[in-house]
Amino acid sequence: MVIIRLTRKGAKNRPFFNIIATDSRNSRDGRFIERIGFYNPLASKKEKKFKILLNRFTYWKQVGAKTSLTVDRLIRYNNKNYFNL
């Protein structure tokens, strides 16, 4: 089953997360199918904190991918049109 979840990158005490579509059996930082966005919790006001390619996200949702709770929460918080997907 395909799942949309976060994978952690960045340095110690400087987290950076990629939003990926992957097989649910793969490890958190392991192999993935496609990178569809990012989340930077420590971004300054000048930098983007969250970005997702909505067309790719909707594609994966239409083919049956599940989202992790964290990704679901991030999308609901940052995208007002989430309920129309």
PDB file of N, CA, C and O in Angstrom, chain B, residues numbered from 101:
ATOM      1  N   MET B 101       0.846  -1.175   0.000  1.00  0.00           N
ATOM      2  CA  MET B 101       0.000   0.000   0.000  1.00  0.00           C
ATOM      3  C   MET B 101       0.895   1.242   0.000  1.00  0.00           C
ATOM      4  O   MET B 101       1.920   1.282   0.680  1.00  0.00           O
ATOM      5  N   VAL B 102       0.498   2.238  -0.760  1.00  0.00           N
ATOM      6  CA  VAL B 102       1.238   3.501  -0.833  1.00  0.00           C
ATOM      7  C   VAL B 102       0.764   4.411   0.292  1.00  0.00           C
ATOM      8  O   VAL B 102      -0.430   4.504   0.576  1.00  0.00           O
ATOM      9  N   ILE B 103       1.727   5.082   0.928  1.00  0.00           N
ATOM     10  CA  ILE B 103       1.420   6.015   2.006  1.00  0.00           C
ATOM     11  C   ILE B 103       2.169   7.318   1.758  1.00  0.00           C
ATOM     12  O   ILE B 103       3.293   7.314   1.255  1.00  0.00           O
ATOM     13  N   ILE B 104       1.542   8.421   2.111  1.00  0.00           N
ATOM     14  CA  ILE B 104       2.170   9.736   2.009  1.00  0.00           C
ATOM     15  C   ILE B 104       2.582  10.133   3.417  1.00  0.00           C
ATOM     16  O   ILE B 104       1.742  10.275   4.306  1.00  0.00           O
ATOM     17  N   ARG B 105       3.887  10.310   3.609  1.00  0.00           N
ATOM     18  CA  ARG B 105       4.393  10.599   4.950  1.00  0.00           C
ATOM     19  C   ARG B 105       5.638  11.467   4.893  1.00  0.00           C
ATOM     20  O   ARG B 105       6.115  11.818   3.814  1.00  0.00           O
ATOM     21  N   LEU B 106       6.165  11.812   6.075  1.00  0.00           N
ATOM     22  CA  LEU B 106       7.353  12.638   6.192  1.00  0.00           C
ATOM     23  C   LEU B 106       8.598  11.768   6.273  1.00  0.00           C
ATOM     24  O   LEU B 106       8.567  10.670   6.830  1.00  0.00           O
ATOM     25  N   THR B 107       9.686  12.265   5.715  1.00  0.00           N
ATOM     26  CA  THR B 107      11.002  11.674   5.913  1.00  0.00           C
ATOM     27  C   THR B 107      11.913  12.776   6.429  1.00  0.00           C
ATOM     28  O   THR B 107      11.873  13.901   5.933  1.00  0.00           O
ATOM     29  N   ARG B 108      12.736  12.456   7.426  1.00  0.00           N
ATOM     30  CA  ARG B 108      13.525  13.483   8.088  1.00  0.00           C
ATOM     31  C   ARG B 108      14.870  13.656   7.412  1.00  0.00           C
ATOM     32  O   ARG B 108      15.570  12.688   7.113  1.00  0.00           O
ATOM     33  N   LYS B 109      15.213  14.915   7.180  1.00  0.00           N
ATOM     34  CA  LYS B 109      16.520  15.303   6.655  1.00  0.00           C
ATOM     35  C   LYS B 109      17.037  16.413   7.553  1.00  0.00           C
ATOM     36  O   LYS B 109      16.397  16.749   8.550  1.00  0.00           O
ATOM     37  N   GLY B 110      18.164  16.977   7.222  1.00  0.00           N
ATOM     38  CA  GLY B 110      18.701  18.087   7.995  1.00  0.00           C
ATOM     39  C   GLY B 110      19.693  17.611   9.035  1.00  0.00           C
ATOM     40  O   GLY B 110      19.952  16.415   9.170  1.00  0.00           O
ATOM     41  N   ALA B 111      20.236  18.550   9.757  1.00  0.00           N
ATOM     42  CA  ALA B 111      21.267  18.269  10.752  1.00  0.00           C
ATOM     43  C   ALA B 111      20.644  18.050  12.129  1.00  0.00           C
ATOM     44  O   ALA B 111      19.437  18.190  12.325  1.00  0.00           O
ATOM     45  N   LYS B 112      21.507  17.707  13.062  1.00  0.00           N
ATOM     46  CA  LYS B 112      21.072  17.529  14.439  1.00  0.00           C
ATOM     47  C   LYS B 112      20.528  18.863  14.961  1.00  0.00           C
ATOM     48  O   LYS B 112      21.167  19.903  14.800  1.00  0.00           O
ATOM     49  N   ASN B 113      19.370  18.828  15.575  1.00  0.00           N
ATOM     50  CA  ASN B 113      18.666  20.001  16.097  1.00  0.00           C
ATOM     51  C   ASN B 113      18.256  20.998  15.012  1.00  0.00           C
ATOM     52  O   ASN B 113      17.882  22.123  15.344  1.00  0.00           O
ATOM     53  N   ARG B 114      18.310  20.635  13.744  1.00  0.00           N
ATOM     54  CA  ARG B 114      17.862  21.466  12.628  1.00  0.00           C
ATOM     55  C   ARG B 114      17.037  20.605  11.677  1.00  0.00           C
ATOM     56  O   ARG B 114      17.491  20.315  10.570  1.00  0.00           O
ATOM     57  N   PRO B 115      15.845  20.194  12.077  1.00  0.00           N
ATOM     58  CA  PRO B 115      15.075  19.254  11.249  1.00  0.00           C
ATOM     59  C   PRO B 115      14.551  19.888   9.966  1.00  0.00           C
ATOM     60  O   PRO B 115      14.256  21.082   9.910  1.00  0.00           O
ATOM     61  N   PHE B 116      14.447  19.066   8.958  1.00  0.00           N
ATOM     62  CA  PHE B 116      13.854  19.420   7.677  1.00  0.00           C
ATOM     63  C   PHE B 116      13.180  18.153   7.185  1.00  0.00           C
ATOM     64  O   PHE B 116      13.787  17.082   7.199  1.00  0.00           O
ATOM     65  N   PHE B 117      11.930  18.262   6.750  1.00  0.00           N
ATOM     66  CA  PHE B 117      11.177  17.077   6.367  1.00  0.00           C
ATOM     67  C   PHE B 117      10.744  17.157   4.908  1.00  0.00           C
ATOM     68  O   PHE B 117      10.260  18.194   4.455  1.00  0.00           O
ATOM     69  N   ASN B 118      10.919  16.060   4.177  1.00  0.00           N
ATOM     70  CA  ASN B 118      10.363  15.931   2.838  1.00  0.00           C
ATOM     71  C   ASN B 118       9.053  15.184   2.951  1.00  0.00           C
ATOM     72  O   ASN B 118       8.929  14.266   3.762  1.00  0.00           O
ATOM     73  N   ILE B 119       8.079  15.562   2.153  1.00  0.00           N
ATOM     74  CA  ILE B 119       6.810  14.844   2.078  1.00  0.00           C
ATOM     75  C   ILE B 119       6.918  13.924   0.874  1.00  0.00           C
ATOM     76  O   ILE B 119       7.122  14.379  -0.251  1.00  0.00           O
ATOM     77  N   ILE B 120       6.779  12.629   1.119  1.00  0.00           N
ATOM     78  CA  ILE B 120       7.021  11.642   0.075  1.00  0.00           C
ATOM     79  C   ILE B 120       5.862  10.666  -0.057  1.00  0.00           C
ATOM     80  O   ILE B 120       5.071  10.481   0.867  1.00  0.00           O
ATOM     81  N   ALA B 121       5.784  10.052  -1.223  1.00  0.00           N
ATOM     82  CA  ALA B 121       4.890   8.918  -1.442  1.00  0.00           C
ATOM     83  C   ALA B 121       5.786   7.685  -1.475  1.00  0.00           C
ATOM     84  O   ALA B 121       6.751   7.641  -2.238  1.00  0.00           O
ATOM     85  N   THR B 122       5.477   6.692  -0.658  1.00  0.00           N
ATOM     86  CA  THR B 122       6.313   5.514  -0.543  1.00  0.00           C
ATOM     87  C   THR B 122       5.471   4.295  -0.219  1.00  0.00           C
ATOM     88  O   THR B 122       4.303   4.407   0.155  1.00  0.00           O
ATOM     89  N   ASP B 123       6.077   3.141  -0.366  1.00  0.00           N
ATOM     90  CA  ASP B 123       5.436   1.898   0.060  1.00  0.00           C
ATOM     91  C   ASP B 123       5.457   1.872   1.590  1.00  0.00           C
ATOM     92  O   ASP B 123       6.454   2.258   2.200  1.00  0.00           O
ATOM     93  N   SER B 124       4.398   1.434   2.192  1.00  0.00           N
ATOM     94  CA  SER B 124       4.298   1.469   3.653  1.00  0.00           C
ATOM     95  C   SER B 124       5.303   0.546   4.330  1.00  0.00           C
ATOM     96  O   SER B 124       5.579   0.717   5.518  1.00  0.00           O
ATOM     97  N   ARG B 125       5.855  -0.418   3.615  1.00  0.00           N
ATOM     98  CA  ARG B 125       6.821  -1.346   4.205  1.00  0.00           C
ATOM     99  C   ARG B 125       8.231  -0.786   4.245  1.00  0.00           C
ATOM    100  O   ARG B 125       9.089  -1.341   4.932  1.00  0.00           O
ATOM    101  N   ASN B 126       8.497   0.306   3.522  1.00  0.00           N
ATOM    102  CA  ASN B 126       9.828   0.916   3.525  1.00  0.00           C
ATOM    103  C   ASN B 126      10.061   1.676   4.820  1.00  0.00           C
ATOM    104  O   ASN B 126       9.119   2.131   5.468  1.00  0.00           O
ATOM    105  N   SER B 127      11.348   1.808   5.191  1.00  0.00           N
ATOM    106  CA  SER B 127      11.680   2.534   6.414  1.00  0.00           C
ATOM    107  C   SER B 127      11.421   4.029   6.227  1.00  0.00           C
ATOM    108  O   SER B 127      11.227   4.499   5.106  1.00  0.00           O
ATOM    109  N   ARG B 128      11.421   4.756   7.319  1.00  0.00           N
ATOM    110  CA  ARG B 128      11.076   6.180   7.288  1.00  0.00           C
ATOM    111  C   ARG B 128      11.983   6.966   6.340  1.00  0.00           C
ATOM    112  O   ARG B 128      11.496   7.771   5.547  1.00  0.00           O
ATOM    113  N   ASP B 129      13.280   6.741   6.414  1.00  0.00           N
ATOM    114  CA  ASP B 129      14.229   7.477   5.579  1.00  0.00           C
ATOM    115  C   ASP B 129      14.730   6.634   4.410  1.00  0.00           C
ATOM    116  O   ASP B 129      15.753   6.960   3.807  1.00  0.00           O
ATOM    117  N   GLY B 130      14.027   5.565   4.088  1.00  0.00           N
ATOM    118  CA  GLY B 130      14.457   4.663   3.030  1.00  0.00           C
ATOM    119  C   GLY B 130      13.966   5.076   1.655  1.00  0.00           C
ATOM    120  O   GLY B 130      13.746   6.254   1.373  1.00  0.00           O
ATOM    121  N   ARG B 131      13.805   4.078   0.817  1.00  0.00           N
ATOM    122  CA  ARG B 131      13.428   4.289  -0.576  1.00  0.00           C
ATOM    123  C   ARG B 131      12.022   4.891  -0.667  1.00  0.00           C
ATOM    124  O   ARG B 131      11.155   4.590   0.154  1.00  0.00           O
ATOM    125  N   PHE B 132      11.808   5.738  -1.668  1.00  0.00           N
ATOM    126  CA  PHE B 132      10.492   6.337  -1.877  1.00  0.00           C
ATOM    127  C   PHE B 132      10.181   6.397  -3.359  1.00  0.00           C
ATOM    128  O   PHE B 132      11.072   6.260  -4.198  1.00  0.00           O
ATOM    129  N   ILE B 133       8.909   6.602  -3.676  1.00  0.00           N
ATOM    130  CA  ILE B 133       8.456   6.654  -5.062  1.00  0.00           C
ATOM    131  C   ILE B 133       8.605   8.063  -5.618  1.00  0.00           C
ATOM    132  O   ILE B 133       9.148   8.253  -6.707  1.00  0.00           O
ATOM    133  N   GLU B 134       8.120   9.053  -4.865  1.00  0.00           N
ATOM    134  CA  GLU B 134       8.124  10.427  -5.362  1.00  0.00           C
ATOM    135  C   GLU B 134       8.144  11.411  -4.204  1.00  0.00           C
ATOM    136  O   GLU B 134       7.483  11.193  -3.188  1.00  0.00           O
ATOM    137  N   ARG B 135       8.899  12.492  -4.352  1.00  0.00           N
ATOM    138  CA  ARG B 135       8.906  13.589  -3.389  1.00  0.00           C
ATOM    139  C   ARG B 135       7.875  14.594  -3.859  1.00  0.00           C
ATOM    140  O   ARG B 135       7.952  15.094  -4.981  1.00  0.00           O
ATOM    141  N   ILE B 136       6.899  14.894  -2.995  1.00  0.00           N
ATOM    142  CA  ILE B 136       5.826  15.792  -3.422  1.00  0.00           C
ATOM    143  C   ILE B 136       5.783  17.105  -2.642  1.00  0.00           C
ATOM    144  O   ILE B 136       4.901  17.929  -2.882  1.00  0.00           O
ATOM    145  N   GLY B 137       6.709  17.312  -1.723  1.00  0.00           N
ATOM    146  CA  GLY B 137       6.719  18.573  -0.993  1.00  0.00           C
ATOM    147  C   GLY B 137       7.737  18.562   0.122  1.00  0.00           C
ATOM    148  O   GLY B 137       8.543  17.641   0.243  1.00  0.00           O
ATOM    149  N   PHE B 138       7.686  19.620   0.949  1.00  0.00           N
ATOM    150  CA  PHE B 138       8.581  19.708   2.099  1.00  0.00           C
ATOM    151  C   PHE B 138       7.909  20.457   3.232  1.00  0.00           C
ATOM    152  O   PHE B 138       6.907  21.146   3.040  1.00  0.00           O
ATOM    153  N   TYR B 139       8.488  20.305   4.427  1.00  0.00           N
ATOM    154  CA  TYR B 139       8.050  21.020   5.623  1.00  0.00           C
ATOM    155  C   TYR B 139       9.293  21.397   6.402  1.00  0.00           C
ATOM    156  O   TYR B 139      10.087  20.530   6.767  1.00  0.00           O
ATOM    157  N   ASN B 140       9.467  22.691   6.662  1.00  0.00           N
ATOM    158  CA  ASN B 140      10.608  23.195   7.404  1.00  0.00           C
ATOM    159  C   ASN B 140      10.098  23.883   8.659  1.00  0.00           C
ATOM    160  O   ASN B 140       9.704  25.048   8.599  1.00  0.00           O
ATOM    161  N   PRO B 141      10.094  23.192   9.797  1.00  0.00           N
ATOM    162  CA  PRO B 141       9.506  23.779  11.010  1.00  0.00           C
ATOM    163  C   PRO B 141      10.285  24.960  11.571  1.00  0.00           C
ATOM    164  O   PRO B 141       9.730  25.739  12.347  1.00  0.00           O
ATOM    165  N   LEU B 142      11.557  25.118  11.201  1.00  0.00           N
ATOM    166  CA  LEU B 142      12.372  26.204  11.735  1.00  0.00           C
ATOM    167  C   LEU B 142      12.573  27.339  10.731  1.00  0.00           C
ATOM    168  O   LEU B 142      13.497  28.138  10.884  1.00  0.00           O
ATOM    169  N   ALA B 143      11.743  27.418   9.731  1.00  0.00           N
ATOM    170  CA  ALA B 143      11.895  28.449   8.702  1.00  0.00           C
ATOM    171  C   ALA B 143      11.630  29.839   9.278  1.00  0.00           C
ATOM    172  O   ALA B 143      10.767  30.024  10.137  1.00  0.00           O
ATOM    173  N   SER B 144      12.398  30.807   8.781  1.00  0.00           N
ATOM    174  CA  SER B 144      12.167  32.183   9.197  1.00  0.00           C
ATOM    175  C   SER B 144      10.962  32.730   8.428  1.00  0.00           C
ATOM    176  O   SER B 144      10.388  32.040   7.585  1.00  0.00           O
ATOM    177  N   LYS B 145      10.594  33.947   8.721  1.00  0.00           N
ATOM    178  CA  LYS B 145       9.431  34.533   8.050  1.00  0.00           C
ATOM    179  C   LYS B 145       9.687  34.774   6.571  1.00  0.00           C
ATOM    180  O   LYS B 145       8.740  34.844   5.788  1.00  0.00           O
ATOM    181  N   LYS B 146      10.960  34.904   6.171  1.00  0.00           N
ATOM    182  CA  LYS B 146      11.297  35.129   4.773  1.00  0.00           C
ATOM    183  C   LYS B 146      11.263  33.837   3.968  1.00  0.00           C
ATOM    184  O   LYS B 146      11.064  33.870   2.754  1.00  0.00           O
ATOM    185  N   GLU B 147      11.453  32.710   4.624  1.00  0.00           N
ATOM    186  CA  GLU B 147      11.492  31.420   3.938  1.00  0.00           C
ATOM    187  C   GLU B 147      10.125  30.755   3.968  1.00  0.00           C
ATOM    188  O   GLU B 147       9.284  31.059   4.814  1.00  0.00           O
ATOM    189  N   LYS B 148       9.923  29.845   3.030  1.00  0.00           N
ATOM    190  CA  LYS B 148       8.689  29.059   3.025  1.00  0.00           C
ATOM    191  C   LYS B 148       8.792  27.965   4.068  1.00  0.00           C
ATOM    192  O   LYS B 148       9.828  27.314   4.203  1.00  0.00           O
ATOM    193  N   LYS B 149       7.712  27.771   4.803  1.00  0.00           N
ATOM    194  CA  LYS B 149       7.685  26.757   5.838  1.00  0.00           C
ATOM    195  C   LYS B 149       7.124  25.432   5.328  1.00  0.00           C
ATOM    196  O   LYS B 149       7.523  24.364   5.791  1.00  0.00           O
ATOM    197  N   PHE B 150       6.205  25.505   4.381  1.00  0.00           N
ATOM    198  CA  PHE B 150       5.507  24.318   3.900  1.00  0.00           C
ATOM    199  C   PHE B 150       5.176  24.485   2.427  1.00  0.00           C
ATOM    200  O   PHE B 150       4.727  25.549   2.000  1.00  0.00           O
ATOM    201  N   LYS B 151       5.398  23.435   1.656  1.00  0.00           N
ATOM    202  CA  LYS B 151       5.016  23.448   0.251  1.00  0.00           C
ATOM    203  C   LYS B 151       4.671  22.027  -0.161  1.00  0.00           C
ATOM    204  O   LYS B 151       5.365  21.075   0.197  1.00  0.00           O
ATOM    205  N   ILE B 152       3.589  21.897  -0.916  1.00  0.00           N
ATOM    206  CA  ILE B 152       3.198  20.591  -1.441  1.00  0.00           C
ATOM    207  C   ILE B 152       2.652  20.783  -2.850  1.00  0.00           C
ATOM    208  O   ILE B 152       1.965  21.765  -3.131  1.00  0.00           O
ATOM    209  N   LEU B 153       2.959  19.853  -3.718  1.00  0.00           N
ATOM    210  CA  LEU B 153       2.414  19.865  -5.073  1.00  0.00           C
ATOM    211  C   LEU B 153       1.028  19.241  -5.009  1.00  0.00           C
ATOM    212  O   LEU B 153       0.895  18.019  -4.949  1.00  0.00           O
ATOM    213  N   LEU B 154       0.001  20.074  -5.021  1.00  0.00           N
ATOM    214  CA  LEU B 154      -1.362  19.587  -4.824  1.00  0.00           C
ATOM    215  C   LEU B 154      -1.828  18.659  -5.940  1.00  0.00           C
ATOM    216  O   LEU B 154      -2.615  17.746  -5.692  1.00  0.00           O
ATOM    217  N   ASN B 155      -1.353  18.878  -7.167  1.00  0.00           N
ATOM    218  CA  ASN B 155      -1.774  17.988  -8.242  1.00  0.00           C
ATOM    219  C   ASN B 155      -1.223  16.570  -8.031  1.00  0.00           C
ATOM    220  O   ASN B 155      -1.915  15.594  -8.323  1.00  0.00           O
ATOM    221  N   ARG B 156      -0.004  16.449  -7.535  1.00  0.00           N
ATOM    222  CA  ARG B 156       0.569  15.130  -7.261  1.00  0.00           C
ATOM    223  C   ARG B 156      -0.066  14.509  -6.010  1.00  0.00           C
ATOM    224  O   ARG B 156      -0.273  13.298  -5.943  1.00  0.00           O
ATOM    225  N   PHE B 157      -0.368  15.353  -5.031  1.00  0.00           N
ATOM    226  CA  PHE B 157      -1.031  14.856  -3.824  1.00  0.00           C
ATOM    227  C   PHE B 157      -2.405  14.281  -4.167  1.00  0.00           C
ATOM    228  O   PHE B 157      -2.758  13.196  -3.707  1.00  0.00           O
ATOM    229  N   THR B 158      -3.176  15.008  -4.975  1.00  0.00           N
ATOM    230  CA  THR B 158      -4.501  14.508  -5.351  1.00  0.00           C
ATOM    231  C   THR B 158      -4.398  13.255  -6.211  1.00  0.00           C
ATOM    232  O   THR B 158      -5.239  12.362  -6.108  1.00  0.00           O
ATOM    233  N   TYR B 159      -3.370  13.180  -7.063  1.00  0.00           N
ATOM    234  CA  TYR B 159      -3.173  11.964  -7.856  1.00  0.00           C
ATOM    235  C   TYR B 159      -2.981  10.756  -6.947  1.00  0.00           C
ATOM    236  O   TYR B 159      -3.641   9.731  -7.122  1.00  0.00           O
ATOM    237  N   TRP B 160      -2.084  10.876  -5.984  1.00  0.00           N
ATOM    238  CA  TRP B 160      -1.818   9.736  -5.096  1.00  0.00           C
ATOM    239  C   TRP B 160      -3.036   9.386  -4.249  1.00  0.00           C
ATOM    240  O   TRP B 160      -3.277   8.211  -3.974  1.00  0.00           O
ATOM    241  N   LYS B 161      -3.808  10.392  -3.829  1.00  0.00           N
ATOM    242  CA  LYS B 161      -5.036  10.115  -3.075  1.00  0.00           C
ATOM    243  C   LYS B 161      -6.056   9.387  -3.944  1.00  0.00           C
ATOM    244  O   LYS B 161      -6.760   8.499  -3.463  1.00  0.00           O
ATOM    245  N   GLN B 162      -6.139   9.757  -5.214  1.00  0.00           N
ATOM    246  CA  GLN B 162      -7.097   9.117  -6.121  1.00  0.00           C
ATOM    247  C   GLN B 162      -6.743   7.667  -6.418  1.00  0.00           C
ATOM    248  O   GLN B 162      -7.629   6.848  -6.661  1.00  0.00           O
ATOM    249  N   VAL B 163      -5.450   7.344  -6.401  1.00  0.00           N
ATOM    250  CA  VAL B 163      -5.064   5.953  -6.674  1.00  0.00           C
ATOM    251  C   VAL B 163      -5.026   5.123  -5.398  1.00  0.00           C
ATOM    252  O   VAL B 163      -4.619   3.962  -5.431  1.00  0.00           O
ATOM    253  N   GLY B 164      -5.447   5.704  -4.266  1.00  0.00           N
ATOM    254  CA  GLY B 164      -5.630   4.927  -3.051  1.00  0.00           C
ATOM    255  C   GLY B 164      -4.583   5.091  -1.976  1.00  0.00           C
ATOM    256  O   GLY B 164      -4.555   4.303  -1.031  1.00  0.00           O
ATOM    257  N   ALA B 165      -3.724   6.082  -2.082  1.00  0.00           N
ATOM    258  CA  ALA B 165      -2.695   6.289  -1.062  1.00  0.00           C
ATOM    259  C   ALA B 165      -3.325   6.827   0.223  1.00  0.00           C
ATOM    260  O   ALA B 165      -4.264   7.621   0.184  1.00  0.00           O
ATOM    261  N   LYS B 166      -2.801   6.388   1.337  1.00  0.00           N
ATOM    262  CA  LYS B 166      -3.218   6.888   2.645  1.00  0.00           C
ATOM    263  C   LYS B 166      -2.226   7.950   3.094  1.00  0.00           C
ATOM    264  O   LYS B 166      -1.067   7.924   2.682  1.00  0.00           O
ATOM    265  N   THR B 167      -2.660   8.877   3.928  1.00  0.00           N
ATOM    266  CA  THR B 167      -1.758   9.893   4.469  1.00  0.00           C
ATOM    267  C   THR B 167      -1.505   9.604   5.937  1.00  0.00           C
ATOM    268  O   THR B 167      -2.363   9.075   6.643  1.00  0.00           O
ATOM    269  N   SER B 168      -0.299   9.966   6.384  1.00  0.00           N
ATOM    270  CA  SER B 168      -0.013   9.846   7.803  1.00  0.00           C
ATOM    271  C   SER B 168      -0.764  10.950   8.539  1.00  0.00           C
ATOM    272  O   SER B 168      -1.189  11.928   7.924  1.00  0.00           O
ATOM    273  N   LEU B 169      -0.926  10.803   9.820  1.00  0.00           N
ATOM    274  CA  LEU B 169      -1.661  11.798  10.601  1.00  0.00           C
ATOM    275  C   LEU B 169      -0.982  13.159  10.558  1.00  0.00           C
ATOM    276  O   LEU B 169      -1.655  14.189  10.500  1.00  0.00           O
ATOM    277  N   THR B 170       0.347  13.170  10.584  1.00  0.00           N
ATOM    278  CA  THR B 170       1.080  14.428  10.569  1.00  0.00           C
ATOM    279  C   THR B 170       0.922  15.153   9.238  1.00  0.00           C
ATOM    280  O   THR B 170       0.693  16.362   9.217  1.00  0.00           O
ATOM    281  N   VAL B 171       1.040  14.434   8.134  1.00  0.00           N
ATOM    282  CA  VAL B 171       0.862  15.052   6.819  1.00  0.00           C
ATOM    283  C   VAL B 171      -0.568  15.556   6.662  1.00  0.00           C
ATOM    284  O   VAL B 171      -0.789  16.646   6.133  1.00  0.00           O
ATOM    285  N   ASP B 172      -1.518  14.784   7.111  1.00  0.00           N
ATOM    286  CA  ASP B 172      -2.915  15.193   7.041  1.00  0.00           C
ATOM    287  C   ASP B 172      -3.135  16.491   7.819  1.00  0.00           C
ATOM    288  O   ASP B 172      -3.829  17.389   7.341  1.00  0.00           O
ATOM    289  N   ARG B 173      -2.560  16.590   8.991  1.00  0.00           N
ATOM    290  CA  ARG B 173      -2.694  17.786   9.822  1.00  0.00           C
ATOM    291  C   ARG B 173      -2.020  18.995   9.167  1.00  0.00           C
ATOM    292  O   ARG B 173      -2.573  20.094   9.178  1.00  0.00           O
ATOM    293  N   LEU B 174      -0.829  18.796   8.596  1.00  0.00           N
ATOM    294  CA  LEU B 174      -0.134  19.890   7.930  1.00  0.00           C
ATOM    295  C   LEU B 174      -0.933  20.422   6.743  1.00  0.00           C
ATOM    296  O   LEU B 174      -1.015  21.635   6.545  1.00  0.00           O
ATOM    297  N   ILE B 175      -1.508  19.545   5.970  1.00  0.00           N
ATOM    298  CA  ILE B 175      -2.274  19.967   4.797  1.00  0.00           C
ATOM    299  C   ILE B 175      -3.550  20.672   5.210  1.00  0.00           C
ATOM    300  O   ILE B 175      -3.924  21.673   4.599  1.00  0.00           O
ATOM    301  N   ARG B 176      -4.214  20.179   6.217  1.00  0.00           N
ATOM    302  CA  ARG B 176      -5.430  20.845   6.699  1.00  0.00           C
ATOM    303  C   ARG B 176      -5.121  22.240   7.229  1.00  0.00           C
ATOM    304  O   ARG B 176      -5.885  23.178   6.999  1.00  0.00           O
ATOM    305  N   TYR B 177      -4.007  22.375   7.934  1.00  0.00           N
ATOM    306  CA  TYR B 177      -3.639  23.657   8.526  1.00  0.00           C
ATOM    307  C   TYR B 177      -3.204  24.667   7.465  1.00  0.00           C
ATOM    308  O   TYR B 177      -3.508  25.853   7.588  1.00  0.00           O
ATOM    309  N   ASN B 178      -2.499  24.218   6.428  1.00  0.00           N
ATOM    310  CA  ASN B 178      -1.914  25.119   5.443  1.00  0.00           C
ATOM    311  C   ASN B 178      -2.713  25.289   4.167  1.00  0.00           C
ATOM    312  O   ASN B 178      -2.408  26.179   3.373  1.00  0.00           O
ATOM    313  N   ASN B 179      -3.720  24.470   3.945  1.00  0.00           N
ATOM    314  CA  ASN B 179      -4.468  24.553   2.703  1.00  0.00           C
ATOM    315  C   ASN B 179      -5.961  24.603   3.008  1.00  0.00           C
ATOM    316  O   ASN B 179      -6.533  23.640   3.520  1.00  0.00           O
ATOM    317  N   LYS B 180      -6.572  25.715   2.695  1.00  0.00           N
ATOM    318  CA  LYS B 180      -7.996  25.888   2.986  1.00  0.00           C
ATOM    319  C   LYS B 180      -8.882  25.067   2.056  1.00  0.00           C
ATOM    320  O   LYS B 180     -10.035  24.794   2.389  1.00  0.00           O
ATOM    321  N   ASN B 181      -8.361  24.666   0.890  1.00  0.00           N
ATOM    322  CA  ASN B 181      -9.147  23.894  -0.074  1.00  0.00           C
ATOM    323  C   ASN B 181      -8.970  22.395   0.107  1.00  0.00           C
ATOM    324  O   ASN B 181      -9.322  21.629  -0.790  1.00  0.00           O
ATOM    325  N   TYR B 182      -8.444  21.961   1.221  1.00  0.00           N
ATOM    326  CA  TYR B 182      -8.177  20.530   1.438  1.00  0.00           C
ATOM    327  C   TYR B 182      -9.449  19.691   1.348  1.00  0.00           C
ATOM    328  O   TYR B 182      -9.412  18.571   0.840  1.00  0.00           O
ATOM    329  N   PHE B 183     -10.548  20.207   1.823  1.00  0.00           N
ATOM    330  CA  PHE B 183     -11.774  19.426   1.853  1.00  0.00           C
ATOM    331  C   PHE B 183     -12.375  19.232   0.466  1.00  0.00           C
ATOM    332  O   PHE B 183     -13.274  18.409   0.295  1.00  0.00           O
ATOM    333  N   ASN B 184     -11.895  19.974  -0.521  1.00  0.00           N
ATOM    334  CA  ASN B 184     -12.362  19.817  -1.893  1.00  0.00           C
ATOM    335  C   ASN B 184     -11.554  18.774  -2.659  1.00  0.00           C
ATOM    336  O   ASN B 184     -11.890  18.456  -3.799  1.00  0.00           O
ATOM    337  N   LEU B 185     -10.489  18.231  -2.049  1.00  0.00           N
ATOM    338  CA  LEU B 185      -9.635  17.257  -2.745  1.00  0.00           C
ATOM    339  C   LEU B 185     -10.312  15.911  -2.836  1.00  0.00           C
ATOM    340  O   LEU B 185      -9.743  14.969  -3.388  1.00  0.00           O
TER     341      LEU B 185
END
